[in-house]
Each structure stands twice: as structure tokens, then as C-alpha cells.
Amino acid sequence: MSVPCLWYHNSCMYDRLVSFTDIFYSVEFNKW
């Protein structure tokens, strides 16, 4: 689960990276 960017005032890029990772793994697992 990704934390909304608003909760991370100084780490928006980190949140975007985590969101991308979550989406990537979700897609990969959905292939199975």
C-alpha cells in the first residue's frame, strides 16, 4: 500500500517510486 504524497511533504518522489513498484508487482502477480 502506498502512502499519499500529501503525507510525505519531503518525499513525494519516494512515494511515486513506491507507487510505481506497487503497480508493477500488482501487474506481475496478476499474470499468474
CHARMM-style PDB file with segment names, atoms N, HN, CA, C and O in Angstrom:
ATOM      1  N   MET     1       0.844  -1.198   0.000  1.00  0.00      PROA
ATOM      2  CA  MET     1       0.000   0.000   0.000  1.00  0.00      PROA
ATOM      3  C   MET     1       0.877   1.244   0.000  1.00  0.00      PROA
ATOM      4  O   MET     1       1.828   1.349   0.774  1.00  0.00      PROA
ATOM      5  N   SER     2       0.549   2.169  -0.863  1.00  0.00      PROA
ATOM      6  HN  SER     2      -0.224   2.084  -1.492  1.00  0.00      PROA
ATOM      7  CA  SER     2       1.324   3.405  -0.931  1.00  0.00      PROA
ATOM      8  C   SER     2       0.687   4.474  -0.069  1.00  0.00      PROA
ATOM      9  O   SER     2      -0.534   4.544   0.075  1.00  0.00      PROA
ATOM     10  N   VAL     3       1.539   5.297   0.496  1.00  0.00      PROA
ATOM     11  HN  VAL     3       2.530   5.240   0.379  1.00  0.00      PROA
ATOM     12  CA  VAL     3       1.039   6.385   1.334  1.00  0.00      PROA
ATOM     13  C   VAL     3       0.878   7.618   0.452  1.00  0.00      PROA
ATOM     14  O   VAL     3       1.775   7.929  -0.331  1.00  0.00      PROA
ATOM     15  N   PRO     4      -0.237   8.323   0.560  1.00  0.00      PROA
ATOM     16  CA  PRO     4      -0.459   9.512  -0.258  1.00  0.00      PROA
ATOM     17  C   PRO     4       0.687  10.492  -0.160  1.00  0.00      PROA
ATOM     18  O   PRO     4       1.311  10.635   0.892  1.00  0.00      PROA
ATOM     19  N   CYS     5       0.957  11.161  -1.258  1.00  0.00      PROA
ATOM     20  HN  CYS     5       0.450  11.045  -2.112  1.00  0.00      PROA
ATOM     21  CA  CYS     5       2.088  12.089  -1.315  1.00  0.00      PROA
ATOM     22  C   CYS     5       1.923  13.204  -0.296  1.00  0.00      PROA
ATOM     23  O   CYS     5       2.912  13.698   0.244  1.00  0.00      PROA
ATOM     24  N   LEU     6       0.693  13.606  -0.027  1.00  0.00      PROA
ATOM     25  HN  LEU     6      -0.111  13.205  -0.466  1.00  0.00      PROA
ATOM     26  CA  LEU     6       0.460  14.703   0.913  1.00  0.00      PROA
ATOM     27  C   LEU     6       0.979  14.363   2.309  1.00  0.00      PROA
ATOM     28  O   LEU     6       1.337  15.250   3.084  1.00  0.00      PROA
ATOM     29  N   TRP     7       1.014  13.071   2.615  1.00  0.00      PROA
ATOM     30  HN  TRP     7       0.724  12.351   1.986  1.00  0.00      PROA
ATOM     31  CA  TRP     7       1.512  12.683   3.933  1.00  0.00      PROA
ATOM     32  C   TRP     7       3.029  12.803   4.004  1.00  0.00      PROA
ATOM     33  O   TRP     7       3.613  12.910   5.083  1.00  0.00      PROA
ATOM     34  N   TYR     8       3.656  12.782   2.823  1.00  0.00      PROA
ATOM     35  HN  TYR     8       3.182  12.695   1.947  1.00  0.00      PROA
ATOM     36  CA  TYR     8       5.118  12.896   2.777  1.00  0.00      PROA
ATOM     37  C   TYR     8       5.482  14.225   2.123  1.00  0.00      PROA
ATOM     38  O   TYR     8       5.674  14.295   0.909  1.00  0.00      PROA
ATOM     39  N   HSD     9       5.575  15.253   2.914  1.00  0.00      PROA
ATOM     40  HN  HSD     9       5.419  15.196   3.900  1.00  0.00      PROA
ATOM     41  CA  HSD     9       5.838  16.581   2.354  1.00  0.00      PROA
ATOM     42  C   HSD     9       7.224  16.669   1.723  1.00  0.00      PROA
ATOM     43  O   HSD     9       7.448  17.478   0.822  1.00  0.00      PROA
ATOM     44  N   ASN    10       8.141  15.847   2.188  1.00  0.00      PROA
ATOM     45  HN  ASN    10       7.959  15.190   2.919  1.00  0.00      PROA
ATOM     46  CA  ASN    10       9.517  15.947   1.705  1.00  0.00      PROA
ATOM     47  C   ASN    10       9.959  14.734   0.900  1.00  0.00      PROA
ATOM     48  O   ASN    10      11.114  14.652   0.482  1.00  0.00      PROA
ATOM     49  N   SER    11       9.043  13.790   0.680  1.00  0.00      PROA
ATOM     50  HN  SER    11       8.105  13.857   1.019  1.00  0.00      PROA
ATOM     51  CA  SER    11       9.468  12.591  -0.043  1.00  0.00      PROA
ATOM     52  C   SER    11       8.430  12.188  -1.080  1.00  0.00      PROA
ATOM     53  O   SER    11       8.039  11.024  -1.171  1.00  0.00      PROA
ATOM     54  N   CYS    12       7.999  13.159  -1.851  1.00  0.00      PROA
ATOM     55  HN  CYS    12       8.317  14.104  -1.777  1.00  0.00      PROA
ATOM     56  CA  CYS    12       6.996  12.860  -2.878  1.00  0.00      PROA
ATOM     57  C   CYS    12       7.568  11.906  -3.923  1.00  0.00      PROA
ATOM     58  O   CYS    12       6.867  11.011  -4.394  1.00  0.00      PROA
ATOM     59  N   MET    13       8.830  12.090  -4.287  1.00  0.00      PROA
ATOM     60  HN  MET    13       9.400  12.817  -3.904  1.00  0.00      PROA
ATOM     61  CA  MET    13       9.449  11.219  -5.271  1.00  0.00      PROA
ATOM     62  C   MET    13       9.510   9.789  -4.753  1.00  0.00      PROA
ATOM     63  O   MET    13       9.300   8.841  -5.510  1.00  0.00      PROA
ATOM     64  N   TYR    14       9.796   9.633  -3.469  1.00  0.00      PROA
ATOM     65  HN  TYR    14       9.966  10.403  -2.854  1.00  0.00      PROA
ATOM     66  CA  TYR    14       9.846   8.292  -2.884  1.00  0.00      PROA
ATOM     67  C   TYR    14       8.468   7.643  -2.987  1.00  0.00      PROA
ATOM     68  O   TYR    14       8.352   6.464  -3.320  1.00  0.00      PROA
ATOM     69  N   ASP    15       7.432   8.416  -2.701  1.00  0.00      PROA
ATOM     70  HN  ASP    15       7.526   9.375  -2.431  1.00  0.00      PROA
ATOM     71  CA  ASP    15       6.070   7.883  -2.774  1.00  0.00      PROA
ATOM     72  C   ASP    15       5.746   7.464  -4.198  1.00  0.00      PROA
ATOM     73  O   ASP    15       5.102   6.437  -4.415  1.00  0.00      PROA
ATOM     74  N   ARG    16       6.189   8.253  -5.166  1.00  0.00      PROA
ATOM     75  HN  ARG    16       6.712   9.087  -4.989  1.00  0.00      PROA
ATOM     76  CA  ARG    16       5.929   7.893  -6.559  1.00  0.00      PROA
ATOM     77  C   ARG    16       6.652   6.608  -6.911  1.00  0.00      PROA
ATOM     78  O   ARG    16       6.118   5.770  -7.638  1.00  0.00      PROA
ATOM     79  N   LEU    17       7.848   6.450  -6.408  1.00  0.00      PROA
ATOM     80  HN  LEU    17       8.282   7.131  -5.818  1.00  0.00      PROA
ATOM     81  CA  LEU    17       8.607   5.237  -6.684  1.00  0.00      PROA
ATOM     82  C   LEU    17       7.906   4.028  -6.074  1.00  0.00      PROA
ATOM     83  O   LEU    17       7.799   2.982  -6.713  1.00  0.00      PROA
ATOM     84  N   VAL    18       7.434   4.168  -4.854  1.00  0.00      PROA
ATOM     85  HN  VAL    18       7.521   5.018  -4.334  1.00  0.00      PROA
ATOM     86  CA  VAL    18       6.732   3.080  -4.189  1.00  0.00      PROA
ATOM     87  C   VAL    18       5.441   2.760  -4.938  1.00  0.00      PROA
ATOM     88  O   VAL    18       5.083   1.594  -5.103  1.00  0.00      PROA
ATOM     89  N   SER    19       4.753   3.793  -5.386  1.00  0.00      PROA
ATOM     90  HN  SER    19       5.043   4.740  -5.252  1.00  0.00      PROA
ATOM     91  CA  SER    19       3.504   3.570  -6.118  1.00  0.00      PROA
ATOM     92  C   SER    19       3.786   2.799  -7.404  1.00  0.00      PROA
ATOM     93  O   SER    19       3.066   1.862  -7.748  1.00  0.00      PROA
ATOM     94  N   PHE    20       4.830   3.199  -8.103  1.00  0.00      PROA
ATOM     95  HN  PHE    20       5.415   3.960  -7.823  1.00  0.00      PROA
ATOM     96  CA  PHE    20       5.196   2.508  -9.344  1.00  0.00      PROA
ATOM     97  C   PHE    20       5.538   1.052  -9.042  1.00  0.00      PROA
ATOM     98  O   PHE    20       5.136   0.155  -9.783  1.00  0.00      PROA
ATOM     99  N   THR    21       6.270   0.814  -7.968  1.00  0.00      PROA
ATOM    100  HN  THR    21       6.596   1.543  -7.366  1.00  0.00      PROA
ATOM    101  CA  THR    21       6.643  -0.548  -7.594  1.00  0.00      PROA
ATOM    102  C   THR    21       5.400  -1.369  -7.262  1.00  0.00      PROA
ATOM    103  O   THR    21       5.284  -2.525  -7.670  1.00  0.00      PROA
ATOM    104  N   ASP    22       4.468  -0.763  -6.518  1.00  0.00      PROA
ATOM    105  HN  ASP    22       4.562   0.176  -6.187  1.00  0.00      PROA
ATOM    106  CA  ASP    22       3.242  -1.486  -6.170  1.00  0.00      PROA
ATOM    107  C   ASP    22       2.477  -1.869  -7.428  1.00  0.00      PROA
ATOM    108  O   ASP    22       1.984  -2.990  -7.547  1.00  0.00      PROA
ATOM    109  N   ILE    23       2.380  -0.931  -8.366  1.00  0.00      PROA
ATOM    110  HN  ILE    23       2.781  -0.019  -8.269  1.00  0.00      PROA
ATOM    111  CA  ILE    23       1.654  -1.207  -9.605  1.00  0.00      PROA
ATOM    112  C   ILE    23       2.371  -2.294 -10.394  1.00  0.00      PROA
ATOM    113  O   ILE    23       1.739  -3.216 -10.911  1.00  0.00      PROA
ATOM    114  N   PHE    24       3.690  -2.182 -10.485  1.00  0.00      PROA
ATOM    115  HN  PHE    24       4.203  -1.433 -10.066  1.00  0.00      PROA
ATOM    116  CA  PHE    24       4.468  -3.157 -11.239  1.00  0.00      PROA
ATOM    117  C   PHE    24       4.265  -4.563 -10.669  1.00  0.00      PROA
ATOM    118  O   PHE    24       3.990  -5.500 -11.418  1.00  0.00      PROA
ATOM    119  N   TYR    25       4.400  -4.713  -9.350  1.00  0.00      PROA
ATOM    120  HN  TYR    25       4.624  -3.952  -8.741  1.00  0.00      PROA
ATOM    121  CA  TYR    25       4.233  -6.033  -8.747  1.00  0.00      PROA
ATOM    122  C   TYR    25       2.795  -6.521  -8.862  1.00  0.00      PROA
ATOM    123  O   TYR    25       2.553  -7.718  -9.015  1.00  0.00      PROA
ATOM    124  N   SER    26       1.846  -5.600  -8.789  1.00  0.00      PROA
ATOM    125  HN  SER    26       2.043  -4.628  -8.665  1.00  0.00      PROA
ATOM    126  CA  SER    26       0.448  -5.998  -8.927  1.00  0.00      PROA
ATOM    127  C   SER    26       0.214  -6.585 -10.310  1.00  0.00      PROA
ATOM    128  O   SER    26      -0.460  -7.605 -10.454  1.00  0.00      PROA
ATOM    129  N   VAL    27       0.774  -5.938 -11.323  1.00  0.00      PROA
ATOM    130  HN  VAL    27       1.322  -5.110 -11.206  1.00  0.00      PROA
ATOM    131  CA  VAL    27       0.614  -6.432 -12.688  1.00  0.00      PROA
ATOM    132  C   VAL    27       1.320  -7.773 -12.847  1.00  0.00      PROA
ATOM    133  O   VAL    27       0.783  -8.692 -13.466  1.00  0.00      PROA
ATOM    134  N   GLU    28       2.517  -7.885 -12.289  1.00  0.00      PROA
ATOM    135  HN  GLU    28       2.953  -7.138 -11.786  1.00  0.00      PROA
ATOM    136  CA  GLU    28       3.267  -9.139 -12.402  1.00  0.00      PROA
ATOM    137  C   GLU    28       2.519 -10.284 -11.726  1.00  0.00      PROA
ATOM    138  O   GLU    28       2.433 -11.378 -12.283  1.00  0.00      PROA
ATOM    139  N   PHE    29       1.983 -10.046 -10.543  1.00  0.00      PROA
ATOM    140  HN  PHE    29       2.053  -9.157 -10.091  1.00  0.00      PROA
ATOM    141  CA  PHE    29       1.283 -11.110  -9.829  1.00  0.00      PROA
ATOM    142  C   PHE    29      -0.028 -11.458 -10.508  1.00  0.00      PROA
ATOM    143  O   PHE    29      -0.488 -12.597 -10.438  1.00  0.00      PROA
ATOM    144  N   ASN    30      -0.626 -10.476 -11.164  1.00  0.00      PROA
ATOM    145  HN  ASN    30      -0.252  -9.550 -11.220  1.00  0.00      PROA
ATOM    146  CA  ASN    30      -1.896 -10.744 -11.843  1.00  0.00      PROA
ATOM    147  C   ASN    30      -1.699 -11.619 -13.078  1.00  0.00      PROA
ATOM    148  O   ASN    30      -2.660 -12.180 -13.605  1.00  0.00      PROA
ATOM    149  N   LYS    31      -0.466 -11.732 -13.535  1.00  0.00      PROA
ATOM    150  HN  LYS    31       0.314 -11.276 -13.107  1.00  0.00      PROA
ATOM    151  CA  LYS    31      -0.205 -12.582 -14.695  1.00  0.00      PROA
ATOM    152  C   LYS    31      -0.313 -14.053 -14.319  1.00  0.00      PROA
ATOM    153  O   LYS    31      -0.591 -14.897 -15.172  1.00  0.00      PROA
ATOM    154  N   TRP    32      -0.098 -14.355 -13.065  1.00  0.00      PROA
ATOM    155  HN  TRP    32       0.128 -13.670 -12.373  1.00  0.00      PROA
ATOM    156  CA  TRP    32      -0.121 -15.755 -12.653  1.00  0.00      PROA
ATOM    157  C   TRP    32      -1.550 -16.274 -12.576  1.00  0.00      PROA
ATOM    158  OT1 TRP    32      -1.767 -17.439 -12.243  1.00  0.00      PROA
TER     159      TRP     32
END
